[in-house]
């Protein structure tokens, strides 16, 4: 009987070590926490405009790079095809962007272009975004904000190299 309880105690200690390791070292846990917290600030700020932070980011990419292929936007945002399609359809339905066949291609490629309604929405979003940006910087501190920029840039460089 004593051996069985000793094995259970060792197993429980091992389980505890595993749990502590994951709880204390998991990068995904921290990224998810940051996403919910920081992303939530932006989503809450942009809610009066009927948009999310992800949609604003999407629109800004299309506006800056425009006409751009959906695949290029998906790569830049590391977004899967179904999420991309759903977002494109929603933003097209709102009149924020348009989808057209890519010129000179086989007809299978598409091109995304920002519409004037989308540009106006970005302008309306600016002060709301700035407020969320300020709050996020307060939460993260200047050092934390710089660390996030550096980490994101490193990931983007690797994604673009693939």
ZAVO-662109 format. One record per residue (C-alpha): residue number from 0; y, x, z. Coordinates in steps of 0.5 Angstrom, whole numbers, plus 500, padded with zeros to 3 digits. Example, Ala and Ser with C-alpha at 12.3 -4.5 7.8 and 13.67 -1.06 7.14 Angstrom:
# ZAVO-662109
nr_Y_X_Z
0_491_525_516
1_498_527_514
END
This chain:
# ZAVO-662109
nr_Y_X_Z
0_500_500_500
1_505_506_502
2_504_509_495
3_506_502_491
4_512_502_495
5_514_509_494
6_513_508_486
7_517_502_487
8_522_506_490
9_522_512_485
10_523_506_480
11_528_503_483
12_532_510_484
13_531_511_476
14_533_504_474
15_539_505_479
16_541_512_475
17_540_509_468
18_545_503_470
19_550_508_473
20_549_512_467
21_551_507_462
22_556_503_467
23_560_510_468
24_559_513_461
25_558_508_456
26_564_508_450
27_562_502_447
28_564_498_454
29_571_502_454
30_572_500_447
31_570_493_448
32_575_492_454
33_580_495_451
34_579_491_445
35_579_484_449
36_585_487_453
37_590_490_448
38_587_485_442
39_588_479_447
40_596_481_448
41_597_481_440
42_593_475_439
43_597_471_445
44_603_474_442
45_602_472_435
46_599_465_436
47_605_461_435
48_605_463_428
49_598_461_427
50_595_468_426
51_591_473_430
52_592_481_430
53_587_482_425
54_590_478_420
55_597_481_421
56_593_488_420
57_590_485_414
58_596_483_411
59_600_489_412
60_594_493_409
61_595_488_403
62_602_489_403
63_603_496_403
64_597_498_398
65_598_492_394
66_594_490_389
67_588_492_393
68_581_491_392
69_577_487_398
70_573_493_398
71_578_498_400
72_581_493_405
73_574_492_408
74_573_500_408
75_580_501_412
76_578_496_417
77_571_497_417
78_569_490_416
79_563_487_413
80_563_483_407
81_562_476_410
82_568_477_415
83_572_480_409
84_570_474_405
85_572_469_411
86_579_472_412
87_581_472_405
88_579_465_404
89_583_463_410
90_589_467_408
91_589_465_401
92_588_457_403
93_594_459_408
94_598_462_402
95_599_468_405
96_595_472_399
97_592_471_393
98_586_473_389
99_586_475_382
100_581_478_377
101_582_486_377
102_585_488_370
103_581_492_366
104_575_491_370
105_568_487_368
106_571_481_371
107_567_482_377
108_572_486_381
109_578_482_385
110_585_484_387
111_588_482_393
112_596_481_393
113_601_479_398
114_605_472_397
115_612_471_399
116_609_466_404
117_605_472_407
118_611_477_407
119_615_472_411
120_610_471_416
121_610_479_417
122_617_478_418
123_617_473_423
124_611_476_426
125_615_483_427
126_619_481_434
127_612_478_437
128_608_484_435
129_614_489_438
130_613_485_445
131_606_486_445
132_606_493_443
133_611_494_448
134_606_491_453
135_600_495_451
136_604_501_451
137_606_499_459
138_598_498_460
139_596_504_457
140_601_509_458
141_604_514_453
142_598_519_454
143_593_513_453
144_597_510_447
145_597_517_444
146_590_518_445
147_588_511_442
148_592_513_436
149_588_520_435
150_581_517_436
151_583_512_431
152_585_517_426
153_579_521_427
154_575_515_426
155_579_513_420
156_578_520_417
157_571_520_418
158_570_513_414
159_574_515_408
160_570_521_407
161_564_517_407
END
